[in-house]
Amino acid sequence: MTRRFRVFALGLLPILGVTGKLRADEVAATAPREQSARVIVDAIAHGPSVDTRLEEIRRKIQENLSYPPLARWRDVSGATVIEFEVTDEGGTRDVRLAKSSGMLLLDDAAEHAVATVTGLPVVHGRLSIPIRFELTGGR
């Protein structure tokens, strides 16, 4: 029997005064939350909504993720959080590990997926994405 695996890019949070946390079961992109009198205004007046663009970013990162073979072989799973910004050209910059999974293999794979993804819709500001690596099934 072949061992199956799942890699999840769980949702995006613009880091503009956001204090809430994503639950592990939240898969959709999360819209910005207001904090006191602060209002987040979309800098792009036309085209898809912020929620639609965040979901597209999540989907493209999900497609770019791969479970490290050595981690899969060793039965390693975990969750990490990566922060980044989207460039005007659709790439990413200032990619950094915000929360480690405790396993360097998984952290590196998550950072690599975010750093190398292309064709992203523009969303201004710093974003955070939780990524969970989970093994399912038998060998």
C-alpha positions in Angstrom: 0.0 0.0 0.0 1.3 3.5 -0.8 1.6 6.1 1.9 -0.5 9.2 1.2 0.2 12.6 2.5 -1.5 15.9 2.8 0.0 19.4 2.9 -2.3 22.3 3.8 -1.8 25.9 3.3 -4.6 26.8 5.8 -5.5 30.4 5.3 -4.0 33.9 5.1 -4.1 36.7 7.5 -3.0 40.2 6.6 -0.8 41.3 9.4 -2.2 44.8 9.9 -3.0 44.9 13.6 -4.6 41.4 13.5 -4.6 39.7 16.9 -6.8 36.7 16.2 -5.4 33.2 15.4 -6.6 30.7 12.8 -8.0 27.4 14.0 -6.5 24.3 12.5 -9.8 23.6 10.6 -10.0 26.9 8.8 -9.1 26.3 5.2 -10.4 29.4 3.5 -8.5 32.7 3.4 -9.4 34.8 6.3 -10.6 38.4 5.8 -8.9 41.2 7.6 -10.3 42.0 11.0 -10.9 45.5 12.3 -9.3 46.5 15.6 -10.9 49.4 17.4 -11.3 52.3 15.0 -8.8 51.0 12.5 -10.3 50.2 9.1 -8.4 48.3 6.4 -8.9 49.8 3.0 -8.1 47.9 -0.2 -5.5 49.8 -2.2 -6.6 48.2 -5.4 -9.9 49.8 -6.4 -10.8 47.5 -9.3 -10.7 43.7 -9.9 -11.3 40.8 -7.5 -12.0 41.4 -3.8 -9.3 41.1 -1.2 -10.9 37.8 0.0 -10.8 36.4 -3.6 -7.1 37.4 -3.9 -6.2 35.9 -0.6 -7.9 32.6 -1.5 -5.9 32.6 -4.8 -2.6 33.2 -3.0 -3.5 30.3 -0.6 -4.3 28.0 -3.5 -1.1 28.8 -5.4 1.1 28.3 -2.3 -0.8 25.0 -1.7 0.0 23.9 -5.3 3.7 24.9 -4.8 4.1 22.8 -1.6 5.7 19.4 -1.5 6.2 17.1 1.5 9.9 16.5 2.0 10.7 12.8 1.1 12.9 12.4 4.1 10.2 13.8 6.4 7.7 11.5 4.8 10.0 8.5 5.2 10.6 9.3 8.9 6.8 9.8 9.6 7.4 13.5 10.5 4.4 15.8 10.6 3.9 19.3 12.0 2.7 22.9 11.4 4.6 26.1 10.7 3.7 29.7 10.0 5.3 31.7 7.3 5.2 35.5 6.9 5.8 37.3 3.6 4.8 40.2 1.3 3.5 40.0 -2.3 5.4 42.0 -4.8 3.8 44.0 -7.6 5.2 41.4 -10.0 3.3 38.6 -8.3 6.2 37.0 -6.4 7.1 37.1 -2.7 9.7 39.0 -0.7 10.8 39.2 2.9 9.8 35.6 3.5 10.4 34.5 7.1 9.6 31.7 9.5 7.2 33.2 12.1 6.5 29.9 13.9 8.5 26.7 13.6 7.1 23.2 13.3 10.1 22.0 15.4 11.4 20.2 12.3 13.9 21.9 10.0 12.8 19.8 7.0 9.2 21.0 7.2 10.1 24.6 8.0 12.5 24.7 5.0 9.9 23.2 2.7 7.2 25.7 3.8 9.6 28.6 3.3 10.7 27.4 -0.1 7.1 27.0 -1.3 6.3 30.6 -0.3 9.6 32.0 -1.6 9.3 30.4 -5.0 5.6 30.8 -5.8 4.8 33.1 -8.7 1.8 34.6 -10.4 0.2 35.8 -7.1 -2.4 38.6 -7.2 -1.3 41.7 -5.4 -2.3 42.3 -1.8 -0.5 45.1 0.0 0.9 44.5 3.4 2.5 41.6 5.3 0.7 38.2 5.1 0.9 35.2 7.4 0.1 31.6 6.3 -0.1 28.6 8.5 1.1 25.4 6.7 0.4 21.9 8.1 2.2 18.8 7.0 0.2 15.6 7.8 0.7 12.0 6.8 -2.3 9.8 6.3 -2.8 6.1 5.3 -0.4 3.2 5.6 2.8 2.3 3.8 
